[in-house]
Amino acid sequence: MKKRFLITSLLLMLAIPAFAELTVEDTISRDYLKNHGYSNAFVNTTHKLVAEHNGEAYTEPVENEMYNQPSIKFIRRLFMYLDPSLDDYSIDNHNINTTPRYDDL
């Protein structure tokens, strides 16, 4: 009886597919990353890197159409120049030099 039960249970385990399987596309989707507590910057960086590695063009999500107007863009950049702690969402576009130079001052 125990052998039959063991064999039957093993056959059932092999016959039942695993519906909880996650693919790579599932684990890098926006919903999955947001639900697991990652920030917007991490999600955007992940999708940018995936598009880069696949050779696809990546367009970043536009915050608001209002920010594309030239006068508002100028005011935002002026405030970003005056207050360097404001984020301009260009963290991936920096060329970070680790050696000190004269223009660091």
C-alpha positions in Angstrom: 0.0 0.0 0.0 2.8 2.4 0.9 4.6 1.7 -2.4 1.5 2.3 -4.4 0.8 5.6 -2.6 4.5 6.7 -3.1 4.4 5.8 -6.8 1.0 7.5 -7.3 2.1 10.6 -5.5 5.4 10.8 -7.5 3.4 10.4 -10.8 1.0 13.1 -9.7 3.9 15.5 -8.8 5.4 15.0 -12.2 2.1 15.4 -14.1 1.0 18.6 -12.4 2.7 21.6 -14.0 4.2 24.4 -11.9 1.9 27.4 -12.5 4.0 29.5 -10.1 6.9 29.7 -12.5 8.3 33.2 -13.2 10.1 34.0 -16.4 12.6 36.8 -16.9 10.0 38.9 -18.6 7.8 38.6 -15.5 10.5 39.6 -13.0 11.4 42.7 -14.9 7.9 44.0 -15.6 6.9 47.3 -14.2 4.1 45.9 -12.1 6.3 43.1 -10.6 9.1 45.6 -9.6 6.6 48.2 -8.2 4.8 45.5 -6.2 8.1 44.3 -4.7 9.0 47.7 -3.4 11.5 49.0 -6.0 11.6 52.8 -6.8 10.6 54.4 -10.1 14.3 55.2 -10.8 15.2 51.5 -10.4 12.3 50.4 -12.7 13.3 53.0 -15.4 17.0 52.0 -15.1 16.1 48.3 -15.5 14.0 48.9 -18.6 16.6 51.2 -20.1 19.3 48.6 -19.6 17.2 45.8 -21.0 16.4 47.9 -24.1 20.1 48.7 -24.4 21.1 45.1 -24.3 18.4 44.1 -26.8 19.4 46.9 -29.1 16.0 48.5 -29.0 15.2 52.2 -28.8 14.0 53.2 -25.3 11.8 56.2 -24.8 11.6 57.3 -21.2 8.1 58.0 -19.9 7.2 61.7 -20.1 6.1 63.2 -16.8 3.8 65.8 -18.2 3.3 67.6 -21.5 3.5 70.9 -19.6 7.2 70.2 -18.9 8.0 70.1 -22.6 7.2 73.8 -23.1 10.3 75.9 -23.6 9.6 78.5 -20.9 8.8 75.9 -18.2 11.8 73.9 -19.3 14.0 76.9 -18.8 12.6 77.7 -15.4 13.1 74.1 -14.2 16.7 74.0 -15.4 17.3 77.4 -13.8 16.0 76.0 -10.5 18.1 72.8 -11.0 21.2 75.0 -11.6 20.5 77.0 -8.4 19.7 73.9 -6.3 21.9 71.0 -7.3 20.0 68.7 -5.0 17.0 68.6 -7.4 16.8 65.5 -9.5 16.8 66.0 -13.2 16.5 62.2 -13.9 19.7 62.0 -15.8 21.6 59.7 -13.4 22.5 57.3 -16.2 23.8 60.0 -18.5 26.6 61.2 -16.2 30.3 60.8 -17.1 31.6 60.3 -13.5 35.3 61.1 -13.2 36.8 59.8 -10.0 40.0 61.9 -10.2 39.8 65.5 -8.9 40.2 68.3 -11.5 40.3 72.1 -11.5 36.7 72.5 -12.5 35.4 70.6 -9.5 35.6 73.7 -7.3 
